Structure formats: structure tokens, C-alpha cells
Amino acid sequence: MVALAVPWIVAQQLGGNPAEVFATVGDSLPDGPVARLVHTFGARTDITLDAFGWELVTTADGPDFRPAS
């Protein structure tokens, strides 16, 4: 789940609807627990970087994510 938080946040920051983005990915997977997990996680509304132990940092190459200290 921790790893899924970053793409969820990125989808949101790019103006997308994370639930729709994750549903599209989940629909492309074979039926089973992974597809259900992707759908369920994408539909969540409580995702924040802080809650999942990430922070957004500015680097010489632009924004990046790293585990929160």
C-alpha cells in the first residue's frame, strides 16, 4: 500500500481522478486479488503523503518523493 500512495498522489497532482486512473489499471489486470486491491486503493479518499510515510522534495532534477524522515 505504501508504494501505491505515490502514483495515487501523482494522478491527483496531474489533475486526474485517482479512482478513475486506478480503475483503468485494475481493469487491465486479470481478475483476482491484485486487481481488486488496485480498484479499492484507488477509490480511497484518505491518501496523503504523510499518512503513508512519504515526502515531496525538490531536487536539481525537479520534484521527487522520498521516505519521510
mmCIF file as Biopython writes it, N, C-alpha, C and O atoms, coordinates in Angstrom:
data_model
#
loop_
_atom_site.group_PDB
_atom_site.id
_atom_site.type_symbol
_atom_site.label_atom_id
_atom_site.label_alt_id
_atom_site.label_comp_id
_atom_site.label_asym_id
_atom_site.label_entity_id
_atom_site.label_seq_id
_atom_site.pdbx_PDB_ins_code
_atom_site.Cartn_x
_atom_site.Cartn_y
_atom_site.Cartn_z
_atom_site.occupancy
_atom_site.B_iso_or_equiv
_atom_site.auth_seq_id
_atom_site.auth_asym_id
_atom_site.pdbx_PDB_model_num
ATOM 1   N N  . MET A ? 1  ? 0.809   -1.183  0.000   1.0 0.0 1  A 1 
ATOM 2   C CA . MET A ? 1  ? 0.000   0.000   0.000   1.0 0.0 1  A 1 
ATOM 3   C C  . MET A ? 1  ? 0.860   1.257   0.000   1.0 0.0 1  A 1 
ATOM 4   O O  . MET A ? 1  ? 0.510   2.255   -0.631  1.0 0.0 1  A 1 
ATOM 5   N N  . VAL A ? 2  ? 1.983   1.208   0.708   1.0 0.0 2  A 1 
ATOM 6   C CA . VAL A ? 2  ? 2.859   2.374   0.792   1.0 0.0 2  A 1 
ATOM 7   C C  . VAL A ? 2  ? 3.316   2.772   -0.610  1.0 0.0 2  A 1 
ATOM 8   O O  . VAL A ? 2  ? 3.346   3.958   -0.936  1.0 0.0 2  A 1 
ATOM 9   N N  . ALA A ? 3  ? 3.667   1.808   -1.425  1.0 0.0 3  A 1 
ATOM 10  C CA . ALA A ? 3  ? 4.147   2.101   -2.773  1.0 0.0 3  A 1 
ATOM 11  C C  . ALA A ? 3  ? 3.036   2.646   -3.670  1.0 0.0 3  A 1 
ATOM 12  O O  . ALA A ? 3  ? 3.326   3.406   -4.594  1.0 0.0 3  A 1 
ATOM 13  N N  . LEU A ? 4  ? 1.792   2.287   -3.431  1.0 0.0 4  A 1 
ATOM 14  C CA . LEU A ? 4  ? 0.686   2.772   -4.253  1.0 0.0 4  A 1 
ATOM 15  C C  . LEU A ? 4  ? 0.314   4.215   -3.940  1.0 0.0 4  A 1 
ATOM 16  O O  . LEU A ? 4  ? -0.348  4.869   -4.745  1.0 0.0 4  A 1 
ATOM 17  N N  . ALA A ? 5  ? 0.727   4.713   -2.795  1.0 0.0 5  A 1 
ATOM 18  C CA . ALA A ? 5  ? 0.377   6.085   -2.427  1.0 0.0 5  A 1 
ATOM 19  C C  . ALA A ? 5  ? 0.993   7.101   -3.382  1.0 0.0 5  A 1 
ATOM 20  O O  . ALA A ? 5  ? 0.353   8.099   -3.713  1.0 0.0 5  A 1 
ATOM 21  N N  . VAL A ? 6  ? 2.216   6.866   -3.827  1.0 0.0 6  A 1 
ATOM 22  C CA . VAL A ? 6  ? 2.889   7.845   -4.703  1.0 0.0 6  A 1 
ATOM 23  C C  . VAL A ? 6  ? 2.148   7.982   -6.041  1.0 0.0 6  A 1 
ATOM 24  O O  . VAL A ? 6  ? 1.842   9.110   -6.429  1.0 0.0 6  A 1 
ATOM 25  N N  . PRO A ? 7  ? 1.845   6.903   -6.760  1.0 0.0 7  A 1 
ATOM 26  C CA . PRO A ? 7  ? 1.097   7.104   -8.003  1.0 0.0 7  A 1 
ATOM 27  C C  . PRO A ? 7  ? -0.296  7.690   -7.776  1.0 0.0 7  A 1 
ATOM 28  O O  . PRO A ? 7  ? -0.804  8.407   -8.639  1.0 0.0 7  A 1 
ATOM 29  N N  . TRP A ? 8  ? -0.922  7.401   -6.639  1.0 0.0 8  A 1 
ATOM 30  C CA . TRP A ? 8  ? -2.227  7.984   -6.319  1.0 0.0 8  A 1 
ATOM 31  C C  . TRP A ? 8  ? -2.087  9.502   -6.213  1.0 0.0 8  A 1 
ATOM 32  O O  . TRP A ? 8  ? -2.891  10.243  -6.777  1.0 0.0 8  A 1 
ATOM 33  N N  . ILE A ? 9  ? -1.061  9.963   -5.487  1.0 0.0 9  A 1 
ATOM 34  C CA . ILE A ? 9  ? -0.812  11.395  -5.320  1.0 0.0 9  A 1 
ATOM 35  C C  . ILE A ? 9  ? -0.450  12.030  -6.660  1.0 0.0 9  A 1 
ATOM 36  O O  . ILE A ? 9  ? -0.931  13.118  -6.975  1.0 0.0 9  A 1 
ATOM 37  N N  . VAL A ? 10 ? 0.383   11.371  -7.445  1.0 0.0 10 A 1 
ATOM 38  C CA . VAL A ? 10 ? 0.780   11.914  -8.745  1.0 0.0 10 A 1 
ATOM 39  C C  . VAL A ? 10 ? -0.439  12.073  -9.651  1.0 0.0 10 A 1 
ATOM 40  O O  . VAL A ? 10 ? -0.586  13.103  -10.310 1.0 0.0 10 A 1 
ATOM 41  N N  . ALA A ? 11 ? -1.307  11.077  -9.692  1.0 0.0 11 A 1 
ATOM 42  C CA . ALA A ? 11 ? -2.522  11.189  -10.508 1.0 0.0 11 A 1 
ATOM 43  C C  . ALA A ? 11 ? -3.335  12.408  -10.084 1.0 0.0 11 A 1 
ATOM 44  O O  . ALA A ? 11 ? -3.830  13.158  -10.925 1.0 0.0 11 A 1 
ATOM 45  N N  . GLN A ? 12 ? -3.466  12.594  -8.796  1.0 0.0 12 A 1 
ATOM 46  C CA . GLN A ? 12 ? -4.212  13.738  -8.265  1.0 0.0 12 A 1 
ATOM 47  C C  . GLN A ? 12 ? -3.527  15.055  -8.630  1.0 0.0 12 A 1 
ATOM 48  O O  . GLN A ? 12 ? -4.191  15.999  -9.060  1.0 0.0 12 A 1 
ATOM 49  N N  . GLN A ? 13 ? -2.216  15.124  -8.464  1.0 0.0 13 A 1 
ATOM 50  C CA . GLN A ? 13 ? -1.486  16.357  -8.758  1.0 0.0 13 A 1 
ATOM 51  C C  . GLN A ? 13 ? -1.517  16.710  -10.241 1.0 0.0 13 A 1 
ATOM 52  O O  . GLN A ? 13 ? -1.425  17.884  -10.600 1.0 0.0 13 A 1 
ATOM 53  N N  . LEU A ? 14 ? -1.644  15.721  -11.093 1.0 0.0 14 A 1 
ATOM 54  C CA . LEU A ? 14 ? -1.729  15.967  -12.530 1.0 0.0 14 A 1 
ATOM 55  C C  . LEU A ? 14 ? -3.147  16.309  -12.979 1.0 0.0 14 A 1 
ATOM 56  O O  . LEU A ? 14 ? -3.406  16.478  -14.171 1.0 0.0 14 A 1 
ATOM 57  N N  . GLY A ? 15 ? -4.053  16.409  -12.022 1.0 0.0 15 A 1 
ATOM 58  C CA . GLY A ? 15 ? -5.423  16.790  -12.336 1.0 0.0 15 A 1 
ATOM 59  C C  . GLY A ? 15 ? -6.331  15.636  -12.670 1.0 0.0 15 A 1 
ATOM 60  O O  . GLY A ? 15 ? -7.479  15.836  -13.065 1.0 0.0 15 A 1 
ATOM 61  N N  . GLY A ? 16 ? -5.826  14.429  -12.516 1.0 0.0 16 A 1 
ATOM 62  C CA . GLY A ? 16 ? -6.642  13.253  -12.776 1.0 0.0 16 A 1 
ATOM 63  C C  . GLY A ? 16 ? -7.439  12.852  -11.546 1.0 0.0 16 A 1 
ATOM 64  O O  . GLY A ? 16 ? -7.220  13.357  -10.445 1.0 0.0 16 A 1 
ATOM 65  N N  . ASN A ? 17 ? -8.343  11.957  -11.757 1.0 0.0 17 A 1 
ATOM 66  C CA . ASN A ? 17 ? -9.114  11.381  -10.669 1.0 0.0 17 A 1 
ATOM 67  C C  . ASN A ? 17 ? -8.450  10.050  -10.323 1.0 0.0 17 A 1 
ATOM 68  O O  . ASN A ? 17 ? -8.533  9.101   -11.103 1.0 0.0 17 A 1 
ATOM 69  N N  . PRO A ? 18 ? -7.792  9.966   -9.164  1.0 0.0 18 A 1 
ATOM 70  C CA . PRO A ? 18 ? -7.096  8.712   -8.836  1.0 0.0 18 A 1 
ATOM 71  C C  . PRO A ? 18 ? -7.983  7.480   -8.930  1.0 0.0 18 A 1 
ATOM 72  O O  . PRO A ? 18 ? -7.513  6.424   -9.354  1.0 0.0 18 A 1 
ATOM 73  N N  . ALA A ? 19 ? -9.245  7.584   -8.549  1.0 0.0 19 A 1 
ATOM 74  C CA . ALA A ? 19 ? -10.134 6.420   -8.624  1.0 0.0 19 A 1 
ATOM 75  C C  . ALA A ? 19 ? -10.281 5.954   -10.063 1.0 0.0 19 A 1 
ATOM 76  O O  . ALA A ? 19 ? -10.285 4.751   -10.327 1.0 0.0 19 A 1 
ATOM 77  N N  . GLU A ? 20 ? -10.402 6.889   -10.996 1.0 0.0 20 A 1 
ATOM 78  C CA . GLU A ? 20 ? -10.536 6.522   -12.403 1.0 0.0 20 A 1 
ATOM 79  C C  . GLU A ? 20 ? -9.233  5.948   -12.960 1.0 0.0 20 A 1 
ATOM 80  O O  . GLU A ? 20 ? -9.245  4.970   -13.708 1.0 0.0 20 A 1 
ATOM 81  N N  . VAL A ? 21 ? -8.120  6.562   -12.591 1.0 0.0 21 A 1 
ATOM 82  C CA . VAL A ? 21 ? -6.820  6.077   -13.061 1.0 0.0 21 A 1 
ATOM 83  C C  . VAL A ? 21 ? -6.580  4.654   -12.559 1.0 0.0 21 A 1 
ATOM 84  O O  . VAL A ? 21 ? -6.208  3.771   -13.332 1.0 0.0 21 A 1 
ATOM 85  N N  . PHE A ? 22 ? -6.795  4.437   -11.262 1.0 0.0 22 A 1 
ATOM 86  C CA . PHE A ? 22 ? -6.578  3.112   -10.691 1.0 0.0 22 A 1 
ATOM 87  C C  . PHE A ? 22 ? -7.583  2.099   -11.245 1.0 0.0 22 A 1 
ATOM 88  O O  . PHE A ? 22 ? -7.238  0.931   -11.429 1.0 0.0 22 A 1 
ATOM 89  N N  . ALA A ? 23 ? -8.811  2.526   -11.512 1.0 0.0 23 A 1 
ATOM 90  C CA . ALA A ? 23 ? -9.808  1.619   -12.091 1.0 0.0 23 A 1 
ATOM 91  C C  . ALA A ? 23 ? -9.366  1.165   -13.482 1.0 0.0 23 A 1 
ATOM 92  O O  . ALA A ? 23 ? -9.529  -0.003  -13.837 1.0 0.0 23 A 1 
ATOM 93  N N  . THR A ? 24 ? -8.811  2.081   -14.264 1.0 0.0 24 A 1 
ATOM 94  C CA . THR A ? 24 ? -8.324  1.723   -15.597 1.0 0.0 24 A 1 
ATOM 95  C C  . THR A ? 24 ? -7.221  0.675   -15.496 1.0 0.0 24 A 1 
ATOM 96  O O  . THR A ? 24 ? -7.210  -0.303  -16.243 1.0 0.0 24 A 1 
ATOM 97  N N  . VAL A ? 25 ? -6.301  0.889   -14.570 1.0 0.0 25 A 1 
ATOM 98  C CA . VAL A ? 25 ? -5.219  -0.081  -14.372 1.0 0.0 25 A 1 
ATOM 99  C C  . VAL A ? 25 ? -5.791  -1.404  -13.874 1.0 0.0 25 A 1 
ATOM 100 O O  . VAL A ? 25 ? -5.449  -2.468  -14.389 1.0 0.0 25 A 1 
ATOM 101 N N  . GLY A ? 26 ? -6.659  -1.335  -12.875 1.0 0.0 26 A 1 
ATOM 102 C CA . GLY A ? 26 ? -7.256  -2.557  -12.332 1.0 0.0 26 A 1 
ATOM 103 C C  . GLY A ? 26 ? -8.013  -3.351  -13.382 1.0 0.0 26 A 1 
ATOM 104 O O  . GLY A ? 26 ? -7.986  -4.582  -13.377 1.0 0.0 26 A 1 
ATOM 105 N N  . ASP A ? 27 ? -8.694  -2.639  -14.290 1.0 0.0 27 A 1 
ATOM 106 C CA . ASP A ? 27 ? -9.444  -3.308  -15.355 1.0 0.0 27 A 1 
ATOM 107 C C  . ASP A ? 27 ? -8.524  -4.010  -16.346 1.0 0.0 27 A 1 
ATOM 108 O O  . ASP A ? 27 ? -8.949  -4.944  -17.026 1.0 0.0 27 A 1 
ATOM 109 N N  . SER A ? 28 ? -7.274  -3.574  -16.437 1.0 0.0 28 A 1 
ATOM 110 C CA . SER A ? 28 ? -6.342  -4.192  -17.381 1.0 0.0 28 A 1 
ATOM 111 C C  . SER A ? 28 ? -5.670  -5.436  -16.807 1.0 0.0 28 A 1 
ATOM 112 O O  . SER A ? 28 ? -4.970  -6.156  -17.519 1.0 0.0 28 A 1 
ATOM 113 N N  . LEU A ? 29 ? -5.885  -5.681  -15.525 1.0 0.0 29 A 1 
ATOM 114 C CA . LEU A ? 29 ? -5.272  -6.833  -14.859 1.0 0.0 29 A 1 
ATOM 115 C C  . LEU A ? 29 ? -6.216  -8.028  -14.883 1.0 0.0 29 A 1 
ATOM 116 O O  . LEU A ? 29 ? -7.431  -7.860  -14.989 1.0 0.0 29 A 1 
ATOM 117 N N  . PRO A ? 30 ? -5.667  -9.223  -14.787 1.0 0.0 30 A 1 
ATOM 118 C CA . PRO A ? 30 ? -6.540  -10.396 -14.678 1.0 0.0 30 A 1 
ATOM 119 C C  . PRO A ? 30 ? -7.376  -10.310 -13.395 1.0 0.0 30 A 1 
ATOM 120 O O  . PRO A ? 30 ? -6.918  -9.780  -12.383 1.0 0.0 30 A 1 
ATOM 121 N N  . ASP A ? 31 ? -8.591  -10.830 -13.449 1.0 0.0 31 A 1 
ATOM 122 C CA . ASP A ? 31 ? -9.430  -10.857 -12.253 1.0 0.0 31 A 1 
ATOM 123 C C  . ASP A ? 31 ? -8.689  -11.547 -11.125 1.0 0.0 31 A 1 
ATOM 124 O O  . ASP A ? 31 ? -8.048  -12.579 -11.326 1.0 0.0 31 A 1 
ATOM 125 N N  . GLY A ? 32 ? -8.780  -10.976 -9.950  1.0 0.0 32 A 1 
ATOM 126 C CA . GLY A ? 32 ? -8.126  -11.580 -8.803  1.0 0.0 32 A 1 
ATOM 127 C C  . GLY A ? 32 ? -7.823  -10.554 -7.745  1.0 0.0 32 A 1 
ATOM 128 O O  . GLY A ? 32 ? -8.279  -9.413  -7.822  1.0 0.0 32 A 1 
ATOM 129 N N  . PRO A ? 33 ? -7.048  -10.958 -6.750  1.0 0.0 33 A 1 
ATOM 130 C CA . PRO A ? 33 ? -6.815  -10.082 -5.603  1.0 0.0 33 A 1 
ATOM 131 C C  . PRO A ? 33 ? -6.034  -8.812  -5.938  1.0 0.0 33 A 1 
ATOM 132 O O  . PRO A ? 33 ? -6.282  -7.770  -5.332  1.0 0.0 33 A 1 
ATOM 133 N N  . VAL A ? 34 ? -5.110  -8.871  -6.877  1.0 0.0 34 A 1 
ATOM 134 C CA . VAL A ? 34 ? -4.334  -7.668  -7.209  1.0 0.0 34 A 1 
ATOM 135 C C  . VAL A ? 34 ? -5.245  -6.640  -7.879  1.0 0.0 34 A 1 
ATOM 136 O O  . VAL A ? 34 ? -5.204  -5.461  -7.531  1.0 0.0 34 A 1 
ATOM 137 N N  . ALA A ? 35 ? -6.054  -7.070  -8.824  1.0 0.0 35 A 1 
ATOM 138 C CA . ALA A ? 35 ? -6.984  -6.152  -9.491  1.0 0.0 35 A 1 
ATOM 139 C C  . ALA A ? 35 ? -7.936  -5.531  -8.476  1.0 0.0 35 A 1 
ATOM 140 O O  . ALA A ? 35 ? -8.205  -4.331  -8.536  1.0 0.0 35 A 1 
ATOM 141 N N  . ARG A ? 36 ? -8.446  -6.329  -7.550  1.0 0.0 36 A 1 
ATOM 142 C CA . ARG A ? 36 ? -9.351  -5.798  -6.517  1.0 0.0 36 A 1 
ATOM 143 C C  . ARG A ? 36 ? -8.632  -4.799  -5.619  1.0 0.0 36 A 1 
ATOM 144 O O  . ARG A ? 36 ? -9.196  -3.769  -5.251  1.0 0.0 36 A 1 
ATOM 145 N N  . LEU A ? 37 ? -7.386  -5.105  -5.267  1.0 0.0 37 A 1 
ATOM 146 C CA . LEU A ? 37 ? -6.606  -4.193  -4.443  1.0 0.0 37 A 1 
ATOM 147 C C  . LEU A ? 37 ? -6.416  -2.851  -5.143  1.0 0.0 37 A 1 
ATOM 148 O O  . LEU A ? 37 ? -6.585  -1.801  -4.523  1.0 0.0 37 A 1 
ATOM 149 N N  . VAL A ? 38 ? -6.067  -2.875  -6.423  1.0 0.0 38 A 1 
ATOM 150 C CA . VAL A ? 38 ? -5.857  -1.638  -7.171  1.0 0.0 38 A 1 
ATOM 151 C C  . VAL A ? 38 ? -7.149  -0.822  -7.221  1.0 0.0 38 A 1 
ATOM 152 O O  . VAL A ? 38 ? -7.122  0.390   -7.008  1.0 0.0 38 A 1 
ATOM 153 N N  . HIS A ? 39 ? -8.259  -1.465  -7.496  1.0 0.0 39 A 1 
ATOM 154 C CA . HIS A ? 39 ? -9.554  -0.765  -7.517  1.0 0.0 39 A 1 
ATOM 155 C C  . HIS A ? 39 ? -9.875  -0.165  -6.146  1.0 0.0 39 A 1 
ATOM 156 O O  . HIS A ? 39 ? -10.257 1.001   -6.046  1.0 0.0 39 A 1 
ATOM 157 N N  . THR A ? 40 ? -9.721  -0.948  -5.121  1.0 0.0 40 A 1 
ATOM 158 C CA . THR A ? 40 ? -10.062 -0.495  -3.772  1.0 0.0 40 A 1 
ATOM 159 C C  . THR A ? 40 ? -9.166  0.641   -3.315  1.0 0.0 40 A 1 
ATOM 160 O O  . THR A ? 40 ? -9.647  1.626   -2.754  1.0 0.0 40 A 1 
ATOM 161 N N  . PHE A ? 41 ? -7.873  0.513   -3.548  1.0 0.0 41 A 1 
ATOM 162 C CA . PHE A ? 41 ? -6.946  1.558   -3.133  1.0 0.0 41 A 1 
ATOM 163 C C  . PHE A ? 41 ? -7.229  2.846   -3.902  1.0 0.0 41 A 1 
ATOM 164 O O  . PHE A ? 41 ? -7.230  3.928   -3.315  1.0 0.0 41 A 1 
ATOM 165 N N  . GLY A ? 42 ? -7.464  2.743   -5.186  1.0 0.0 42 A 1 
ATOM 166 C CA . GLY A ? 42 ? -7.739  3.929   -5.989  1.0 0.0 42 A 1 
ATOM 167 C C  . GLY A ? 42 ? -8.968  4.684   -5.555  1.0 0.0 42 A 1 
ATOM 168 O O  . GLY A ? 42 ? -9.037  5.901   -5.722  1.0 0.0 42 A 1 
ATOM 169 N N  . ALA A ? 43 ? -9.944  3.986   -4.999  1.0 0.0 43 A 1 
ATOM 170 C CA . ALA A ? 43 ? -11.196 4.616   -4.573  1.0 0.0 43 A 1 
ATOM 171 C C  . ALA A ? 43 ? -11.081 5.314   -3.219  1.0 0.0 43 A 1 
ATOM 172 O O  . ALA A ? 43 ? -11.993 6.030   -2.807  1.0 0.0 43 A 1 
ATOM 173 N N  . ARG A ? 44 ? -9.979  5.108   -2.539  1.0 0.0 44 A 1 
ATOM 174 C CA . ARG A ? 44 ? -9.816  5.737   -1.221  1.0 0.0 44 A 1 
ATOM 175 C C  . ARG A ? 44 ? -9.735  7.257   -1.356  1.0 0.0 44 A 1 
ATOM 176 O O  . ARG A ? 44 ? -9.316  7.782   -2.388  1.0 0.0 44 A 1 
ATOM 177 N N  . THR A ? 45 ? -10.140 7.942   -0.307  1.0 0.0 45 A 1 
ATOM 178 C CA . THR A ? 45 ? -10.092 9.411   -0.302  1.0 0.0 45 A 1 
ATOM 179 C C  . THR A ? 45 ? -9.218  9.940   0.828   1.0 0.0 45 A 1 
ATOM 180 O O  . THR A ? 45 ? -9.149  11.148  1.050   1.0 0.0 45 A 1 
ATOM 181 N N  . ASP A ? 46 ? -8.563  9.052   1.530   1.0 0.0 46 A 1 
ATOM 182 C CA . ASP A ? 46 ? -7.764  9.462   2.694   1.0 0.0 46 A 1 
ATOM 183 C C  . ASP A ? 46 ? -6.261  9.369   2.434   1.0 0.0 46 A 1 
ATOM 184 O O  . ASP A ? 46 ? -5.477  9.324   3.381   1.0 0.0 46 A 1 
ATOM 185 N N  . ILE A ? 47 ? -5.851  9.340   1.173   1.0 0.0 47 A 1 
ATOM 186 C CA . ILE A ? 47 ? -4.439  9.172   0.845   1.0 0.0 47 A 1 
ATOM 187 C C  . ILE A ? 47 ? -3.714  10.513  0.958   1.0 0.0 47 A 1 
ATOM 188 O O  . ILE A ? 47 ? -4.102  11.497  0.328   1.0 0.0 47 A 1 
ATOM 189 N N  . THR A ? 48 ? -2.669  10.536  1.763   1.0 0.0 48 A 1 
ATOM 190 C CA . THR A ? 48 ? -1.760  11.680  1.838   1.0 0.0 48 A 1 
ATOM 191 C C  . THR A ? 48 ? -0.345  11.125  1.906   1.0 0.0 48 A 1 
ATOM 192 O O  . THR A ? 48 ? -0.121  9.992   2.331   1.0 0.0 48 A 1 
ATOM 193 N N  . LEU A ? 49 ? 0.599   11.948  1.478   1.0 0.0 49 A 1 
ATOM 194 C CA . LEU A ? 49 ? 1.989   11.500  1.558   1.0 0.0 49 A 1 
ATOM 195 C C  . LEU A ? 49 ? 2.375   11.217  3.003   1.0 0.0 49 A 1 
ATOM 196 O O  . LEU A ? 49 ? 3.003   10.201  3.299   1.0 0.0 49 A 1 
ATOM 197 N N  . ASP A ? 50 ? 2.001   12.107  3.886   1.0 0.0 50 A 1 
ATOM 198 C CA . ASP A ? 50 ? 2.353   11.969  5.296   1.0 0.0 50 A 1 
ATOM 199 C C  . ASP A ? 50 ? 1.795   10.675  5.895   1.0 0.0 50 A 1 
ATOM 200 O O  . ASP A ? 50 ? 2.492   9.976   6.630   1.0 0.0 50 A 1 
ATOM 201 N N  . ALA A ? 51 ? 0.566   10.368  5.584   1.0 0.0 51 A 1 
ATOM 202 C CA . ALA A ? 51 ? -0.072  9.172   6.145   1.0 0.0 51 A 1 
ATOM 203 C C  . ALA A ? 51 ? 0.627   7.884   5.703   1.0 0.0 51 A 1 
ATOM 204 O O  . ALA A ? 51 ? 0.577   6.872   6.402   1.0 0.0 51 A 1 
ATOM 205 N N  . PHE A ? 52 ? 1.277   7.931   4.539   1.0 0.0 52 A 1 
ATOM 206 C CA . PHE A ? 52 ? 1.940   6.740   4.020   1.0 0.0 52 A 1 
ATOM 207 C C  . PHE A ? 52 ? 3.455   6.822   4.111   1.0 0.0 52 A 1 
ATOM 208 O O  . PHE A ? 52 ? 4.163   5.994   3.537   1.0 0.0 52 A 1 
ATOM 209 N N  . GLY A ? 53 ? 3.953   7.824   4.835   1.0 0.0 53 A 1 
ATOM 210 C CA . GLY A ? 53 ? 5.378   7.891   5.119   1.0 0.0 53 A 1 
ATOM 211 C C  . GLY A ? 53 ? 6.243   8.444   4.007   1.0 0.0 53 A 1 
ATOM 212 O O  . GLY A ? 53 ? 7.420   8.096   3.916   1.0 0.0 53 A 1 
ATOM 213 N N  . TRP A ? 54 ? 5.692   9.298   3.158   1.0 0.0 54 A 1 
ATOM 214 C CA . TRP A ? 54 ? 6.438   9.900   2.059   1.0 0.0 54 A 1 
ATOM 215 C C  . TRP A ? 54 ? 6.516   11.407  2.245   1.0 0.0 54 A 1 
ATOM 216 O O  . TRP A ? 54 ? 5.724   12.000  2.978   1.0 0.0 54 A 1 
ATOM 217 N N  . GLU A ? 55 ? 7.482   12.014  1.571   1.0 0.0 55 A 1 
ATOM 218 C CA . GLU A ? 55 ? 7.520   13.465  1.496   1.0 0.0 55 A 1 
ATOM 219 C C  . GLU A ? 55 ? 7.946   13.867  0.092   1.0 0.0 55 A 1 
ATOM 220 O O  . GLU A ? 55 ? 8.710   13.164  -0.569  1.0 0.0 55 A 1 
ATOM 221 N N  . LEU A ? 56 ? 7.439   15.008  -0.348  1.0 0.0 56 A 1 
ATOM 222 C CA . LEU A ? 56 ? 7.783   15.566  -1.645  1.0 0.0 56 A 1 
ATOM 223 C C  . LEU A ? 56 ? 8.951   16.507  -1.444  1.0 0.0 56 A 1 
ATOM 224 O O  . LEU A ? 56 ? 8.899   17.401  -0.600  1.0 0.0 56 A 1 
ATOM 225 N N  . VAL A ? 57 ? 10.014  16.304  -2.225  1.0 0.0 57 A 1 
ATOM 226 C CA . VAL A ? 57 ? 11.206  17.139  -2.101  1.0 0.0 57 A 1 
ATOM 227 C C  . VAL A ? 57 ? 11.549  17.726  -3.465  1.0 0.0 57 A 1 
ATOM 228 O O  . VAL A ? 57 ? 11.192  17.176  -4.507  1.0 0.0 57 A 1 
ATOM 229 N N  . THR A ? 58 ? 12.239  18.838  -3.431  1.0 0.0 58 A 1 
ATOM 230 C CA . THR A ? 58 ? 12.714  19.466  -4.652  1.0 0.0 58 A 1 
ATOM 231 C C  . THR A ? 58 ? 14.178  19.095  -4.836  1.0 0.0 58 A 1 
ATOM 232 O O  . THR A ? 58 ? 14.995  19.269  -3.932  1.0 0.0 58 A 1 
ATOM 233 N N  . THR A ? 59 ? 14.495  18.583  -6.013  1.0 0.0 59 A 1 
ATOM 234 C CA . THR A ? 59 ? 15.876  18.214  -6.333  1.0 0.0 59 A 1 
ATOM 235 C C  . THR A ? 59 ? 16.329  19.049  -7.534  1.0 0.0 59 A 1 
ATOM 236 O O  . THR A ? 59 ? 15.537  19.785  -8.123  1.0 0.0 59 A 1 
ATOM 237 N N  . ALA A ? 60 ? 17.577  18.929  -7.879  1.0 0.0 60 A 1 
ATOM 238 C CA . ALA A ? 60 ? 18.097  19.641  -9.046  1.0 0.0 60 A 1 
ATOM 239 C C  . ALA A ? 60 ? 17.372  19.214  -10.323 1.0 0.0 60 A 1 
ATOM 240 O O  . ALA A ? 60 ? 17.290  19.979  -11.285 1.0 0.0 60 A 1 
ATOM 241 N N  . ASP A ? 61 ? 16.852  17.999  -10.325 1.0 0.0 61 A 1 
ATOM 242 C CA . ASP A ? 61 ? 16.132  17.481  -11.488 1.0 0.0 61 A 1 
ATOM 243 C C  . ASP A ? 61 ? 14.629  17.731  -11.414 1.0 0.0 61 A 1 
ATOM 244 O O  . ASP A ? 61 ? 13.899  17.351  -12.330 1.0 0.0 61 A 1 
ATOM 245 N N  . GLY A ? 62 ? 14.159  18.355  -10.354 1.0 0.0 62 A 1 
ATOM 246 C CA . GLY A ? 62 ? 12.737  18.624  -10.184 1.0 0.0 62 A 1 
ATOM 247 C C  . GLY A ? 62 ? 12.187  17.903  -8.967  1.0 0.0 62 A 1 
ATOM 248 O O  . GLY A ? 62 ? 12.947  17.412  -8.133  1.0 0.0 62 A 1 
ATOM 249 N N  . PRO A ? 63 ? 10.867  17.838  -8.865  1.0 0.0 63 A 1 
ATOM 250 C CA . PRO A ? 63 ? 10.264  17.219  -7.685  1.0 0.0 63 A 1 
ATOM 251 C C  . PRO A ? 63 ? 10.523  15.715  -7.642  1.0 0.0 63 A 1 
ATOM 252 O O  . PRO A ? 63 ? 10.649  15.056  -8.674  1.0 0.0 63 A 1 
ATOM 253 N N  . ASP A ? 64 ? 10.599  15.196  -6.429  1.0 0.0 64 A 1 
ATOM 254 C CA . ASP A ? 64 ? 10.807  13.765  -6.231  1.0 0.0 64 A 1 
ATOM 255 C C  . ASP A ? 64 ? 10.168  13.375  -4.899  1.0 0.0 64 A 1 
ATOM 256 O O  . ASP A ? 64 ? 9.833   14.239  -4.088  1.0 0.0 64 A 1 
ATOM 257 N N  . PHE A ? 65 ? 10.006  12.116  -4.686  1.0 0.0 65 A 1 
ATOM 258 C CA . PHE A ? 65 ? 9.448   11.601  -3.440  1.0 0.0 65 A 1 
ATOM 259 C C  . PHE A ? 65 ? 10.522  10.806  -2.715  1.0 0.0 65 A 1 
ATOM 260 O O  . PHE A ? 65 ? 11.341  10.131  -3.338  1.0 0.0 65 A 1 
ATOM 261 N N  . ARG A ? 66 ? 10.507  10.896  -1.397  1.0 0.0 66 A 1 
ATOM 262 C CA . ARG A ? 66 ? 11.428  10.086  -0.589  1.0 0.0 66 A 1 
ATOM 263 C C  . ARG A ? 66 ? 10.695  9.696   0.685   1.0 0.0 66 A 1 
ATOM 264 O O  . ARG A ? 66 ? 9.741   10.356  1.096   1.0 0.0 66 A 1 
ATOM 265 N N  . PRO A ? 67 ? 11.154  8.617   1.301   1.0 0.0 67 A 1 
ATOM 266 C CA . PRO A ? 67 ? 10.561  8.252   2.580   1.0 0.0 67 A 1 
ATOM 267 C C  . PRO A ? 67 ? 10.743  9.397   3.580   1.0 0.0 67 A 1 
ATOM 268 O O  . PRO A ? 67 ? 11.804  10.016  3.656   1.0 0.0 67 A 1 
ATOM 269 N N  . ALA A ? 68 ? 9.697   9.657   4.332   1.0 0.0 68 A 1 
ATOM 270 C CA . ALA A ? 68 ? 9.748   10.730  5.329   1.0 0.0 68 A 1 
ATOM 271 C C  . ALA A ? 68 ? 10.738  10.360  6.425   1.0 0.0 68 A 1 
ATOM 272 O O  . ALA A ? 68 ? 10.889  9.194   6.790   1.0 0.0 68 A 1 
ATOM 273 N N  . SER A ? 69 ? 11.396  11.372  6.928   1.0 0.0 69 A 1 
ATOM 274 C CA . SER A ? 69 ? 12.369  11.114  7.994   1.0 0.0 69 A 1 
ATOM 275 C C  . SER A ? 69 ? 11.745  11.271  9.358   1.0 0.0 69 A 1 
ATOM 276 O O  . SER A ? 69 ? 12.420  11.091  10.372  1.0 0.0 69 A 1 
#
